[in-house]
Amino acid sequence: MTASREDFEQRLRAIGAARYHDLHPFHDRLHGGQCTIDEVRAWVINRYYYQHSIPMKDAAFMSRVESPELRRIWRSRMEDHDGKDGNEGGIWRWLRLAEAVGLDPDYVASCQGVLPATRFAVDAYVRFVREKTLLEAVAASLTELFAPKIHANRIEGLLKNYAFANDSALSYFRHRLQEAPKDVAFGLSWVLDHADTQERQDMAANALIFKTDVLWSQLDALWAAYVTPARIPPGAWQPDTATTLAAVR
């Protein structure tokens, strides 16, 4: 039986409440000031791979959209990350964070030190958006429903606990507090409009679950490599290498 619009929205929100990566212990460690500077650096390096892939994901989505109106609305997501007309964009803001924690931004942008599991998870998300239905692709983006809370907690926690944290270093998160709500308001409305059968509602819900798995698996990989058992895979970033700048503690 097809759920009402209101009940289906609650189903989507319940997925976030149970599965969003704000529940991962790495975020407790990060926001609570318990991460070493190298653990923070590893997070910045690996999260950059996700950030830099988002515009490619959105370009793949737009290449399949026949509606000029939908393309026009969706295009702003790419501009938020890539930048436009005085807006430096989220990717450059993330590289500013990388420099603030003592990393060489060029090294981070090269993606050379990314964990294999991070690469596999993010690439799987890009493929998902490229190959699945438009409904599933939009539904997968709805993790942004749950992002404002984690961004606010991150800003508060980093400012409180780390010397590198300042308005410049954390500008990515402050901008996302302004940018994400408009994106998610449109995406949620679009999904609720188009998930008009039980089958389509199940497709959308499963797409959102997939995306939460993508985010969670990245943190699992980070934890295993840099927290415990601290087994860094071959080719991934190694602390105390020439990829760091002046010491930051």
Disulfide bonds with the S-S distance in Angstrom:
none
